[in-house]
């Protein structure tokens, strides 16, 4: 089995972490797990340590407490530097990633040395409803382009987060070290910068397995939740753009020996522009038929095929934990409802043309 460490950053969310740890137990996860706690409320720290102690006999787990003033990505960077496994997965404390999916992603990279990050199918489930949300809300497309700069621009043109995917630890550590002191007021941009560096270092892979379940709730941030028009006219936006160029440009220069620093910065700006074009164009087109077909295919697997009992069990356990945080026993999913959710327009009255000088 590939050497893989699962890192769970948490901050003042002891209830979420306790539920996450119960998920690991139900999932029979025997991977190395690290809880990276940056909570600044003593009660949350106490509860987090107690939750870890309760599952010590069931999991290969350790707790690391960090100074609360240390930022999210700084904590992640320090952990990535400390461990020695070949692969690393960052696991949100409100998510349900499956050990079978993470291992499948790592095994894929074992056989594909040019790939630096891999993910599988992610399902969204609404709280309080046994509802499978549209797979299109979190698609992950493999990118096999050889040229690093072209690969980066393609990644940014249809950006999908890679942070909670399975990474080669060395590449991930380098990306986090370069972005851990990123000063943008919007945490999402730090994530985007780190993902850009990952895409520059290698190809993005995909395994057609159930990788995990994400809960859709008010506290879960997605790119559609950010008010991009306001961000573009914010006083800090130009500095955020320059920070991105300052971090990504040197990586481009390193990947392309013929590229001057000026050219590298230009390529970084163009990559960022591809991302901003994507988020500013109204997402009003219909859900692609192949995505709907894929979703229905997944439902068929969960409901009709006994040979996929294990995947059905994984999903049903995640649903049970979402609906009942104290859930401890295994159950069987009875139904999952396909729900097509139209994309919201991100323009919202913002009429200026976006220019990148």
MARTIMAR-870355 format. One record per residue (C-alpha): residue number from 1; residue in three letters; x, y, z. Coordinates in pm, 1 decimal. Example, Ala and Ser with C-alpha at 12.3 -4.5 7.8 and 13.67 -1.06 7.14 Angstrom:
<atoms>
<atom resi="1" resn="ala" u="1230.0" v="-450.0" w="780.0"/>
<atom resi="2" resn="ser" u="1367.0" v="-106.0" w="714.0"/>
</atoms>
This chain:
<atoms>
<atom resi="1" resn="unk" u="0.0" v="0.0" w="0.0"/>
<atom resi="2" resn="unk" u="132.3" v="351.2" w="-79.1"/>
<atom resi="3" resn="unk" u="274.2" v="555.1" w="209.2"/>
<atom resi="4" resn="unk" u="14.4" v="825.0" w="275.2"/>
<atom resi="5" resn="unk" u="-56.1" v="1073.0" w="555.1"/>
<atom resi="6" resn="unk" u="-395.6" v="1236.8" w="609.2"/>
<atom resi="7" resn="unk" u="-378.7" v="1584.3" w="766.6"/>
<atom resi="8" resn="unk" u="-690.7" v="1741.7" w="919.4"/>
<atom resi="9" resn="unk" u="-649.3" v="2116.6" w="985.8"/>
<atom resi="10" resn="unk" u="-909.6" v="2241.6" w="1233.4"/>
<atom resi="11" resn="unk" u="-989.7" v="2574.5" w="1398.2"/>
<atom resi="12" resn="unk" u="-1257.9" v="2617.8" w="1666.4"/>
<atom resi="13" resn="unk" u="-1479.9" v="2342.6" w="1521.8"/>
<atom resi="14" resn="unk" u="-1458.4" v="2064.8" w="1779.7"/>
<atom resi="15" resn="unk" u="-1801.5" v="1923.8" w="1687.3"/>
<atom resi="16" resn="unk" u="-1700.1" v="1889.5" w="1322.8"/>
<atom resi="17" resn="unk" u="-1371.3" v="1726.6" w="1415.7"/>
<atom resi="18" resn="unk" u="-1539.8" v="1474.5" w="1647.0"/>
<atom resi="19" resn="unk" u="-1775.0" v="1376.8" w="1364.6"/>
<atom resi="20" resn="unk" u="-1483.4" v="1355.2" w="1120.8"/>
<atom resi="21" resn="unk" u="-1298.1" v="1116.8" w="1352.5"/>
<atom resi="22" resn="unk" u="-1606.4" v="897.1" w="1385.4"/>
<atom resi="23" resn="unk" u="-1611.7" v="883.1" w="1006.2"/>
<atom resi="24" resn="unk" u="-1251.4" v="760.8" w="1002.6"/>
<atom resi="25" resn="unk" u="-1342.9" v="484.4" w="1249.6"/>
<atom resi="26" resn="unk" u="-1649.5" v="375.3" w="1050.9"/>
<atom resi="27" resn="unk" u="-1442.0" v="386.6" w="731.5"/>
<atom resi="28" resn="unk" u="-1188.3" v="156.0" w="902.2"/>
<atom resi="29" resn="unk" u="-915.8" v="400.1" w="801.6"/>
<atom resi="30" resn="unk" u="-570.5" v="265.2" w="890.6"/>
<atom resi="31" resn="unk" u="-371.8" v="548.3" w="728.7"/>
<atom resi="32" resn="unk" u="-150.7" v="781.0" w="932.9"/>
<atom resi="33" resn="unk" u="-370.3" v="1072.3" w="1047.8"/>
<atom resi="34" resn="unk" u="-250.0" v="1405.5" w="1190.8"/>
<atom resi="35" resn="unk" u="-483.4" v="1659.1" w="1353.4"/>
<atom resi="36" resn="unk" u="-336.6" v="2008.4" w="1301.9"/>
<atom resi="37" resn="unk" u="-522.4" v="2218.5" w="1558.8"/>
<atom resi="38" resn="unk" u="-489.4" v="2596.8" w="1546.1"/>
<atom resi="39" resn="unk" u="-793.2" v="2673.1" w="1766.5"/>
<atom resi="40" resn="unk" u="-772.3" v="2990.9" w="1973.9"/>
<atom resi="41" resn="unk" u="-1050.0" v="2887.5" w="2214.5"/>
<atom resi="42" resn="unk" u="-917.1" v="2662.9" w="2495.7"/>
<atom resi="43" resn="unk" u="-1244.9" v="2469.8" w="2519.4"/>
<atom resi="44" resn="unk" u="-1221.2" v="2366.0" w="2155.2"/>
<atom resi="45" resn="unk" u="-861.5" v="2251.5" w="2203.9"/>
<atom resi="46" resn="unk" u="-960.8" v="2048.9" w="2508.5"/>
<atom resi="47" resn="unk" u="-1247.9" v="1884.3" w="2322.0"/>
<atom resi="48" resn="unk" u="-1030.1" v="1816.0" w="2018.3"/>
<atom resi="49" resn="unk" u="-763.8" v="1643.4" w="2227.6"/>
<atom resi="50" resn="unk" u="-1034.7" v="1440.3" w="2402.6"/>
<atom resi="51" resn="unk" u="-1184.6" v="1337.0" w="2067.5"/>
<atom resi="52" resn="unk" u="-843.6" v="1217.1" w="1949.0"/>
<atom resi="53" resn="unk" u="-789.4" v="1018.4" w="2269.9"/>
<atom resi="54" resn="unk" u="-1127.1" v="845.7" w="2226.1"/>
<atom resi="55" resn="unk" u="-1026.6" v="701.1" w="1888.4"/>
<atom resi="56" resn="unk" u="-659.7" v="628.4" w="1966.9"/>
<atom resi="57" resn="unk" u="-724.1" v="255.3" w="1989.1"/>
<atom resi="58" resn="unk" u="-899.7" v="249.9" w="1649.9"/>
<atom resi="59" resn="unk" u="-683.2" v="483.9" w="1442.3"/>
<atom resi="60" resn="unk" u="-317.7" v="556.5" w="1369.8"/>
<atom resi="61" resn="unk" u="-360.0" v="916.4" w="1479.5"/>
<atom resi="62" resn="unk" u="-164.2" v="1197.9" w="1643.2"/>
<atom resi="63" resn="unk" u="-259.5" v="1545.1" w="1764.3"/>
<atom resi="64" resn="unk" u="-42.5" v="1852.2" w="1701.5"/>
<atom resi="65" resn="unk" u="-138.3" v="2183.5" w="1859.7"/>
<atom resi="66" resn="unk" u="-18.1" v="2495.8" w="1678.4"/>
<atom resi="67" resn="unk" u="-2.4" v="2857.8" w="1798.6"/>
<atom resi="68" resn="unk" u="-338.1" v="3013.3" w="1714.4"/>
<atom resi="69" resn="unk" u="-171.4" v="3307.8" w="1540.3"/>
<atom resi="70" resn="unk" u="-26.8" v="3070.5" w="1281.5"/>
<atom resi="71" resn="unk" u="-237.9" v="3089.5" w="964.9"/>
<atom resi="72" resn="unk" u="-416.1" v="2796.3" w="800.7"/>
<atom resi="73" resn="unk" u="-165.6" v="2751.0" w="518.9"/>
<atom resi="74" resn="unk" u="130.2" v="2803.1" w="751.1"/>
<atom resi="75" resn="unk" u="6.2" v="2515.1" w="966.3"/>
<atom resi="76" resn="unk" u="-38.7" v="2297.8" w="659.1"/>
<atom resi="77" resn="unk" u="308.5" v="2390.9" w="536.1"/>
<atom resi="78" resn="unk" u="472.6" v="2298.7" w="866.9"/>
<atom resi="79" resn="unk" u="302.3" v="1957.8" w="874.3"/>
<atom resi="80" resn="unk" u="395.1" v="1887.0" w="511.4"/>
<atom resi="81" resn="unk" u="758.9" v="1958.1" w="600.8"/>
<atom resi="82" resn="unk" u="751.5" v="1736.1" w="909.8"/>
<atom resi="83" resn="unk" u="619.9" v="1413.5" w="757.9"/>
<atom resi="84" resn="unk" u="810.5" v="1176.6" w="532.5"/>
<atom resi="85" resn="unk" u="544.5" v="974.2" w="350.7"/>
<atom resi="86" resn="unk" u="537.9" v="979.0" w="-29.6"/>
<atom resi="87" resn="unk" u="182.5" v="1116.3" w="-40.9"/>
<atom resi="88" resn="unk" u="-24.0" v="1362.5" w="161.0"/>
<atom resi="89" resn="unk" u="-395.4" v="1443.5" w="173.5"/>
<atom resi="90" resn="unk" u="-542.7" v="1747.9" w="345.7"/>
<atom resi="91" resn="unk" u="-885.4" v="1656.7" w="479.3"/>
<atom resi="92" resn="unk" u="-1133.1" v="1928.6" w="585.9"/>
<atom resi="93" resn="unk" u="-1289.4" v="1866.2" w="926.1"/>
<atom resi="94" resn="unk" u="-1636.7" v="1882.5" w="769.1"/>
<atom resi="95" resn="unk" u="-1563.9" v="1642.4" w="480.6"/>
<atom resi="96" resn="unk" u="-1580.5" v="1264.4" w="444.8"/>
<atom resi="97" resn="unk" u="-1297.0" v="1139.3" w="227.5"/>
<atom resi="98" resn="unk" u="-1260.6" v="763.4" w="199.5"/>
<atom resi="99" resn="unk" u="-937.3" v="574.5" w="256.6"/>
<atom resi="100" resn="unk" u="-1014.9" v="353.8" w="-44.8"/>
<atom resi="101" resn="unk" u="-1037.6" v="662.6" w="-269.2"/>
<atom resi="102" resn="unk" u="-719.9" v="820.9" w="-133.3"/>
<atom resi="103" resn="unk" u="-528.4" v="495.0" w="-170.5"/>
<atom resi="104" resn="unk" u="-657.9" v="451.2" w="-527.2"/>
<atom resi="105" resn="unk" u="-534.0" v="803.3" w="-609.7"/>
<atom resi="106" resn="unk" u="-190.9" v="731.1" w="-460.4"/>
<atom resi="107" resn="unk" u="-166.2" v="399.6" w="-646.2"/>
<atom resi="108" resn="unk" u="-250.1" v="583.1" w="-968.7"/>
<atom resi="109" resn="unk" u="42.7" v="819.0" w="-908.4"/>
<atom resi="110" resn="unk" u="267.2" v="523.1" w="-824.8"/>
<atom resi="111" resn="unk" u="208.2" v="413.1" w="-1183.6"/>
<atom resi="112" resn="unk" u="217.8" v="761.7" w="-1339.2"/>
<atom resi="113" resn="unk" u="530.0" v="947.7" w="-1230.4"/>
<atom resi="114" resn="unk" u="440.6" v="1260.5" w="-1431.2"/>
<atom resi="115" resn="unk" u="128.3" v="1320.4" w="-1216.5"/>
<atom resi="116" resn="unk" u="158.7" v="1531.5" w="-898.8"/>
<atom resi="117" resn="unk" u="-202.3" v="1538.7" w="-775.9"/>
<atom resi="118" resn="unk" u="-501.9" v="1307.3" w="-820.3"/>
<atom resi="119" resn="unk" u="-864.4" v="1299.7" w="-715.0"/>
<atom resi="120" resn="unk" u="-1175.0" v="1086.5" w="-771.1"/>
<atom resi="121" resn="unk" u="-1550.3" v="1145.6" w="-770.2"/>
<atom resi="122" resn="unk" u="-1671.9" v="1387.2" w="-501.7"/>
<atom resi="123" resn="unk" u="-2040.5" v="1383.7" w="-406.4"/>
<atom resi="124" resn="unk" u="-2227.8" v="1670.4" w="-240.1"/>
<atom resi="125" resn="unk" u="-2500.0" v="1590.1" w="11.7"/>
<atom resi="126" resn="unk" u="-2734.2" v="1846.7" w="163.1"/>
<atom resi="127" resn="unk" u="-2776.0" v="1849.6" w="539.9"/>
<atom resi="128" resn="unk" u="-3101.8" v="1694.4" w="659.3"/>
<atom resi="129" resn="unk" u="-3182.9" v="1542.0" w="320.4"/>
<atom resi="130" resn="unk" u="-3073.9" v="1216.0" w="165.0"/>
<atom resi="131" resn="unk" u="-3000.5" v="1409.7" w="-148.7"/>
<atom resi="132" resn="unk" u="-2711.0" v="1362.3" w="-384.2"/>
<atom resi="133" resn="unk" u="-2627.8" v="1706.0" w="-520.1"/>
<atom resi="134" resn="unk" u="-2520.0" v="1753.3" w="-879.3"/>
<atom resi="135" resn="unk" u="-2174.7" v="1612.8" w="-947.8"/>
<atom resi="136" resn="unk" u="-2107.3" v="1924.5" w="-1158.7"/>
<atom resi="137" resn="unk" u="-2068.5" v="2129.8" w="-840.7"/>
<atom resi="138" resn="unk" u="-1726.0" v="1972.2" w="-779.5"/>
<atom resi="139" resn="unk" u="-1592.3" v="1814.8" w="-1098.5"/>
<atom resi="140" resn="unk" u="-1225.4" v="1734.6" w="-1132.5"/>
<atom resi="141" resn="unk" u="-1082.7" v="1708.1" w="-1482.2"/>
<atom resi="142" resn="unk" u="-750.3" v="1536.5" w="-1547.3"/>
<atom resi="143" resn="unk" u="-493.1" v="1750.8" w="-1727.0"/>
<atom resi="144" resn="unk" u="-226.2" v="1560.8" w="-1919.9"/>
<atom resi="145" resn="unk" u="-66.1" v="1856.3" w="-2100.3"/>
<atom resi="146" resn="unk" u="313.6" v="1823.0" w="-2106.5"/>
<atom resi="147" resn="unk" u="411.7" v="2191.9" w="-2121.9"/>
<atom resi="148" resn="unk" u="399.6" v="2338.8" w="-1765.8"/>
<atom resi="149" resn="unk" u="276.9" v="2687.6" w="-1865.1"/>
<atom resi="150" resn="unk" u="12.0" v="2557.2" w="-2104.0"/>
<atom resi="151" resn="unk" u="-99.8" v="2312.6" w="-1834.9"/>
<atom resi="152" resn="unk" u="-126.2" v="2594.9" w="-1579.8"/>
<atom resi="153" resn="unk" u="-335.6" v="2811.8" w="-1811.1"/>
<atom resi="154" resn="unk" u="-564.7" v="2520.5" w="-1893.8"/>
<atom resi="155" resn="unk" u="-603.7" v="2450.2" w="-1522.1"/>
<atom resi="156" resn="unk" u="-690.4" v="2813.1" w="-1447.8"/>
<atom resi="157" resn="unk" u="-928.3" v="2837.8" w="-1743.0"/>
<atom resi="158" resn="unk" u="-1154.4" v="2577.5" w="-1585.0"/>
<atom resi="159" resn="unk" u="-1021.4" v="2596.3" w="-1229.9"/>
<atom resi="160" resn="unk" u="-1126.8" v="2326.7" w="-987.8"/>
<atom resi="161" resn="unk" u="-974.0" v="2311.5" w="-637.7"/>
<atom resi="162" resn="unk" u="-696.4" v="2059.6" w="-579.8"/>
<atom resi="163" resn="unk" u="-623.7" v="2127.6" w="-213.3"/>
<atom resi="164" resn="unk" u="-813.9" v="1826.3" w="-77.6"/>
<atom resi="165" resn="unk" u="-683.4" v="1591.4" w="-345.5"/>
<atom resi="166" resn="unk" u="-406.0" v="1335.5" w="-299.2"/>
<atom resi="167" resn="unk" u="-65.6" v="1501.8" w="-355.2"/>
<atom resi="168" resn="unk" u="290.7" v="1394.1" w="-387.6"/>
<atom resi="169" resn="unk" u="414.4" v="1527.1" w="-56.4"/>
<atom resi="170" resn="unk" u="735.3" v="1679.6" w="-193.0"/>
<atom resi="171" resn="unk" u="552.9" v="1886.1" w="-457.0"/>
<atom resi="172" resn="unk" u="283.1" v="1985.5" w="-210.9"/>
<atom resi="173" resn="unk" u="539.8" v="2095.1" w="48.6"/>
<atom resi="174" resn="unk" u="717.6" v="2314.3" w="-207.7"/>
<atom resi="175" resn="unk" u="390.4" v="2477.5" w="-313.3"/>
<atom resi="176" resn="unk" u="282.0" v="2541.7" w="45.7"/>
<atom resi="177" resn="unk" u="622.2" v="2680.0" w="145.5"/>
<atom resi="178" resn="unk" u="596.9" v="2933.2" w="-137.5"/>
<atom resi="179" resn="unk" u="241.5" v="3039.1" w="-47.8"/>
<atom resi="180" resn="unk" u="230.7" v="3004.6" w="331.8"/>
<atom resi="181" resn="unk" u="309.6" v="3376.6" w="378.5"/>
<atom resi="182" resn="unk" u="72.6" v="3492.5" w="104.8"/>
<atom resi="183" resn="unk" u="-92.1" v="3806.2" w="243.6"/>
<atom resi="184" resn="unk" u="-420.9" v="3820.0" w="51.6"/>
<atom resi="185" resn="unk" u="-725.9" v="3893.9" w="271.4"/>
<atom resi="186" resn="unk" u="-908.3" v="3623.8" w="73.1"/>
<atom resi="187" resn="unk" u="-797.5" v="3275.3" w="177.4"/>
<atom resi="188" resn="unk" u="-926.6" v="3134.5" w="-150.5"/>
<atom resi="189" resn="unk" u="-649.9" v="3314.2" w="-343.2"/>
<atom resi="190" resn="unk" u="-383.1" v="3141.3" w="-134.9"/>
<atom resi="191" resn="unk" u="-542.2" v="2810.0" w="-227.9"/>
<atom resi="192" resn="unk" u="-550.9" v="2910.4" w="-595.9"/>
<atom resi="193" resn="unk" u="-183.5" v="3009.9" w="-586.4"/>
<atom resi="194" resn="unk" u="-79.4" v="2678.8" w="-428.8"/>
<atom resi="195" resn="unk" u="-287.4" v="2490.8" w="-686.5"/>
<atom resi="196" resn="unk" u="-116.1" v="2686.4" w="-965.2"/>
<atom resi="197" resn="unk" u="224.5" v="2573.3" w="-839.2"/>
<atom resi="198" resn="unk" u="105.3" v="2212.3" w="-821.5"/>
<atom resi="199" resn="unk" u="-14.7" v="2232.4" w="-1183.3"/>
<atom resi="200" resn="unk" u="321.7" v="2374.1" w="-1290.8"/>
<atom resi="201" resn="unk" u="509.9" v="2087.8" w="-1126.2"/>
<atom resi="202" resn="unk" u="319.4" v="1803.2" w="-1287.8"/>
<atom resi="203" resn="unk" u="4.9" v="1667.8" w="-1445.6"/>
<atom resi="204" resn="unk" u="-333.4" v="1637.5" w="-1273.7"/>
<atom resi="205" resn="unk" u="-481.5" v="1288.8" w="-1253.0"/>
<atom resi="206" resn="unk" u="-825.5" v="1138.5" w="-1196.6"/>
<atom resi="207" resn="unk" u="-943.7" v="798.5" w="-1072.2"/>
<atom resi="208" resn="unk" u="-1301.4" v="691.7" w="-1138.5"/>
<atom resi="209" resn="unk" u="-1381.7" v="586.1" w="-782.5"/>
<atom resi="210" resn="unk" u="-1581.5" v="732.4" w="-495.7"/>
<atom resi="211" resn="unk" u="-1322.2" v="963.8" w="-339.2"/>
<atom resi="212" resn="unk" u="-1538.5" v="1135.0" w="-82.0"/>
<atom resi="213" resn="unk" u="-1851.5" v="1319.3" w="23.3"/>
<atom resi="214" resn="unk" u="-1874.3" v="1690.4" w="91.3"/>
<atom resi="215" resn="unk" u="-2151.1" v="1839.1" w="297.7"/>
<atom resi="216" resn="unk" u="-2328.3" v="2142.8" w="153.5"/>
<atom resi="217" resn="unk" u="-2396.3" v="2382.2" w="442.0"/>
<atom resi="218" resn="unk" u="-2380.6" v="2759.5" w="504.0"/>
<atom resi="219" resn="unk" u="-2024.3" v="2740.0" w="636.3"/>
<atom resi="220" resn="unk" u="-1887.2" v="2562.9" w="329.8"/>
<atom resi="221" resn="unk" u="-1716.2" v="2813.0" w="99.4"/>
<atom resi="222" resn="unk" u="-1705.7" v="2767.9" w="-275.1"/>
<atom resi="223" resn="unk" u="-1584.4" v="2996.6" w="-550.3"/>
<atom resi="224" resn="unk" u="-1949.2" v="3080.7" w="-628.4"/>
<atom resi="225" resn="unk" u="-1994.3" v="3218.3" w="-276.0"/>
<atom resi="226" resn="unk" u="-1734.4" v="3490.2" w="-326.3"/>
<atom resi="227" resn="unk" u="-1848.1" v="3829.8" w="-450.9"/>
<atom resi="228" resn="unk" u="-1598.2" v="3856.4" w="-735.2"/>
<atom resi="229" resn="unk" u="-1716.2" v="4196.1" w="-866.5"/>
<atom resi="230" resn="unk" u="-1649.2" v="4352.9" w="-526.5"/>
<atom resi="231" resn="unk" u="-1312.5" v="4178.3" w="-504.1"/>
<atom resi="232" resn="unk" u="-1201.7" v="4318.2" w="-839.8"/>
<atom resi="233" resn="unk" u="-1256.4" v="4677.4" w="-728.7"/>
<atom resi="234" resn="unk" u="-1124.5" v="4622.1" w="-375.1"/>
<atom resi="235" resn="unk" u="-815.9" v="4822.5" w="-273.6"/>
<atom resi="236" resn="unk" u="-626.1" v="4500.6" w="-196.7"/>
<atom resi="237" resn="unk" u="-690.9" v="4330.9" w="-529.8"/>
<atom resi="238" resn="unk" u="-390.6" v="4476.8" w="-714.6"/>
<atom resi="239" resn="unk" u="-161.3" v="4363.2" w="-431.8"/>
<atom resi="240" resn="unk" u="-318.9" v="4015.8" w="-439.5"/>
<atom resi="241" resn="unk" u="-253.2" v="3997.2" w="-812.5"/>
<atom resi="242" resn="unk" u="107.5" v="4107.7" w="-764.2"/>
<atom resi="243" resn="unk" u="155.5" v="3852.5" w="-484.4"/>
<atom resi="244" resn="unk" u="31.6" v="3580.8" w="-719.8"/>
<atom resi="245" resn="unk" u="275.5" v="3692.3" w="-990.7"/>
<atom resi="246" resn="unk" u="563.3" v="3716.6" w="-740.4"/>
<atom resi="247" resn="unk" u="504.2" v="3356.9" w="-628.1"/>
<atom resi="248" resn="unk" u="409.3" v="3189.3" w="-957.1"/>
<atom resi="249" resn="unk" u="651.3" v="3379.0" w="-1184.9"/>
<atom resi="250" resn="unk" u="971.3" v="3227.6" w="-1037.3"/>
<atom resi="251" resn="unk" u="822.1" v="2878.3" w="-1065.6"/>
<atom resi="252" resn="unk" u="747.6" v="2939.8" w="-1434.3"/>
<atom resi="253" resn="unk" u="1101.9" v="3066.8" w="-1486.1"/>
<atom resi="254" resn="unk" u="1240.2" v="2755.0" w="-1316.3"/>
<atom resi="255" resn="unk" u="1023.1" v="2521.8" w="-1525.2"/>
<atom resi="256" resn="unk" u="1117.9" v="2695.2" w="-1849.9"/>
<atom resi="257" resn="unk" u="1492.4" v="2763.1" w="-1871.1"/>
<atom resi="258" resn="unk" u="1445.6" v="2982.2" w="-2180.3"/>
<atom resi="259" resn="unk" u="1200.9" v="3211.0" w="-2003.0"/>
<atom resi="260" resn="unk" u="1322.8" v="3546.9" w="-1869.7"/>
<atom resi="261" resn="unk" u="1185.5" v="3685.2" w="-1539.8"/>
<atom resi="262" resn="unk" u="980.1" v="3941.4" w="-1734.6"/>
<atom resi="263" resn="unk" u="831.7" v="3673.2" w="-1959.0"/>
<atom resi="264" resn="unk" u="763.9" v="3449.5" w="-1658.9"/>
<atom resi="265" resn="unk" u="572.3" v="3727.6" w="-1483.0"/>
<atom resi="266" resn="unk" u="374.3" v="3790.6" w="-1801.4"/>
<atom resi="267" resn="unk" u="278.7" v="3422.1" w="-1822.2"/>
<atom resi="268" resn="unk" u="172.2" v="3426.5" w="-1456.2"/>
<atom resi="269" resn="unk" u="-50.6" v="3730.3" w="-1519.6"/>
<atom resi="270" resn="unk" u="-205.0" v="3562.1" w="-1821.4"/>
<atom resi="271" resn="unk" u="-278.3" v="3250.7" w="-1614.0"/>
<atom resi="272" resn="unk" u="-445.9" v="3463.3" w="-1347.2"/>
<atom resi="273" resn="unk" u="-650.1" v="3636.6" w="-1616.0"/>
<atom resi="274" resn="unk" u="-776.6" v="3297.6" w="-1735.3"/>
<atom resi="275" resn="unk" u="-905.3" v="3231.6" w="-1384.5"/>
<atom resi="276" resn="unk" u="-1075.5" v="3570.6" w="-1351.9"/>
<atom resi="277" resn="unk" u="-1238.0" v="3535.5" w="-1693.5"/>
<atom resi="278" resn="unk" u="-1387.0" v="3207.8" w="-1578.1"/>
<atom resi="279" resn="unk" u="-1539.0" v="3339.6" w="-1256.8"/>
<atom resi="280" resn="unk" u="-1671.3" v="3658.2" w="-1418.8"/>
<atom resi="281" resn="unk" u="-1849.5" v="3494.9" w="-1712.0"/>
<atom resi="282" resn="unk" u="-2211.6" v="3415.6" w="-1616.9"/>
<atom resi="283" resn="unk" u="-2243.1" v="3039.4" w="-1562.4"/>
<atom resi="284" resn="unk" u="-2587.0" v="3011.1" w="-1722.2"/>
<atom resi="285" resn="unk" u="-2532.6" v="2724.5" w="-1964.5"/>
<atom resi="286" resn="unk" u="-2720.8" v="2400.5" w="-1890.4"/>
<atom resi="287" resn="unk" u="-2559.7" v="2113.0" w="-1705.1"/>
<atom resi="288" resn="unk" u="-2375.2" v="1901.9" w="-1966.0"/>
<atom resi="289" resn="unk" u="-2557.1" v="1579.2" w="-2048.9"/>
<atom resi="290" resn="unk" u="-2251.7" v="1365.3" w="-1977.1"/>
<atom resi="291" resn="unk" u="-2241.2" v="1501.3" w="-1621.4"/>
<atom resi="292" resn="unk" u="-2607.8" v="1413.9" w="-1571.0"/>
<atom resi="293" resn="unk" u="-2546.1" v="1069.0" w="-1718.6"/>
<atom resi="294" resn="unk" u="-2248.3" v="1019.1" w="-1489.1"/>
<atom resi="295" resn="unk" u="-2457.8" v="1115.6" w="-1187.5"/>
<atom resi="296" resn="unk" u="-2734.1" v="875.1" w="-1283.4"/>
<atom resi="297" resn="unk" u="-2474.8" v="605.2" w="-1335.5"/>
<atom resi="298" resn="unk" u="-2345.4" v="664.2" w="-982.9"/>
<atom resi="299" resn="unk" u="-2699.2" v="641.0" w="-846.7"/>
<atom resi="300" resn="unk" u="-2748.7" v="312.1" w="-1029.7"/>
<atom resi="301" resn="unk" u="-2434.5" v="178.6" w="-867.5"/>
<atom resi="302" resn="unk" u="-2549.7" v="281.3" w="-521.1"/>
<atom resi="303" resn="unk" u="-2904.6" v="149.6" w="-555.5"/>
<atom resi="304" resn="unk" u="-2901.4" v="-145.8" w="-791.5"/>
<atom resi="305" resn="unk" u="-2569.9" v="-327.2" w="-801.3"/>
<atom resi="306" resn="unk" u="-2491.0" v="-557.9" w="-512.3"/>
<atom resi="307" resn="unk" u="-2130.6" v="-591.7" w="-627.5"/>
<atom resi="308" resn="unk" u="-2077.0" v="-229.4" w="-523.3"/>
<atom resi="309" resn="unk" u="-2195.3" v="-282.2" w="-166.0"/>
<atom resi="310" resn="unk" u="-1880.3" v="-122.8" w="-26.8"/>
<atom resi="311" resn="unk" u="-1927.7" v="206.9" w="-213.3"/>
<atom resi="312" resn="unk" u="-2294.6" v="213.5" w="-113.4"/>
<atom resi="313" resn="unk" u="-2189.1" v="157.5" w="248.2"/>
<atom resi="314" resn="unk" u="-1939.2" v="444.4" w="232.4"/>
<atom resi="315" resn="unk" u="-2199.2" v="689.2" w="106.0"/>
<atom resi="316" resn="unk" u="-2467.4" v="574.5" w="349.5"/>
<atom resi="317" resn="unk" u="-2231.7" v="611.7" w="645.0"/>
<atom resi="318" resn="unk" u="-2143.6" v="966.8" w="539.6"/>
<atom resi="319" resn="unk" u="-2512.9" v="1057.2" w="506.7"/>
<atom resi="320" resn="unk" u="-2580.2" v="913.9" w="851.2"/>
<atom resi="321" resn="unk" u="-2299.3" v="1118.5" w="1005.5"/>
<atom resi="322" resn="unk" u="-2423.7" v="1437.7" w="838.9"/>
<atom resi="323" resn="unk" u="-2778.0" v="1383.6" w="966.8"/>
<atom resi="324" resn="unk" u="-2678.1" v="1249.4" w="1308.5"/>
<atom resi="325" resn="unk" u="-2338.7" v="1357.1" w="1450.9"/>
<atom resi="326" resn="unk" u="-2362.8" v="1080.8" w="1713.9"/>
<atom resi="327" resn="unk" u="-2407.2" v="809.4" w="1449.7"/>
<atom resi="328" resn="unk" u="-2197.8" v="500.8" w="1527.9"/>
<atom resi="329" resn="unk" u="-2339.0" v="199.2" w="1346.5"/>
<atom resi="330" resn="unk" u="-2344.6" v="112.0" w="978.3"/>
<atom resi="331" resn="unk" u="-2664.6" v="152.3" w="777.0"/>
<atom resi="332" resn="unk" u="-2789.5" v="118.6" w="421.6"/>
<atom resi="333" resn="unk" u="-2882.2" v="408.3" w="197.5"/>
<atom resi="334" resn="unk" u="-3242.4" v="389.2" w="80.5"/>
<atom resi="335" resn="unk" u="-3253.9" v="662.6" w="-177.6"/>
<atom resi="336" resn="unk" u="-3051.3" v="935.1" w="-339.7"/>
<atom resi="337" resn="unk" u="-3218.3" v="1205.0" w="-543.1"/>
<atom resi="338" resn="unk" u="-3056.7" v="1372.1" w="-840.3"/>
<atom resi="339" resn="unk" u="-3085.2" v="1746.8" w="-806.5"/>
<atom resi="340" resn="unk" u="-2983.8" v="1985.0" w="-1083.7"/>
<atom resi="341" resn="unk" u="-2886.7" v="2318.9" w="-936.5"/>
<atom resi="342" resn="unk" u="-2852.0" v="2602.5" w="-1188.0"/>
<atom resi="343" resn="unk" u="-2534.2" v="2806.8" w="-1167.4"/>
<atom resi="344" resn="unk" u="-2575.1" v="3162.5" w="-1043.1"/>
<atom resi="345" resn="unk" u="-2457.4" v="3453.7" w="-1248.3"/>
<atom resi="346" resn="unk" u="-2146.5" v="3600.2" w="-1092.8"/>
<atom resi="347" resn="unk" u="-2173.0" v="3938.6" w="-1261.5"/>
<atom resi="348" resn="unk" u="-2458.2" v="4082.3" w="-1053.1"/>
<atom resi="349" resn="unk" u="-2460.6" v="4418.7" w="-1213.1"/>
<atom resi="350" resn="unk" u="-2086.3" v="4442.0" w="-1256.1"/>
<atom resi="351" resn="unk" u="-2051.6" v="4590.7" w="-1604.3"/>
<atom resi="352" resn="unk" u="-1685.7" v="4687.2" w="-1622.5"/>
<atom resi="353" resn="unk" u="-1460.2" v="4494.3" w="-1855.0"/>
<atom resi="354" resn="unk" u="-1184.8" v="4314.1" w="-1670.1"/>
<atom resi="355" resn="unk" u="-840.4" v="4435.5" w="-1771.4"/>
<atom resi="356" resn="unk" u="-510.9" v="4302.5" w="-1645.8"/>
<atom resi="357" resn="unk" u="-236.5" v="4564.1" w="-1676.5"/>
</atoms>
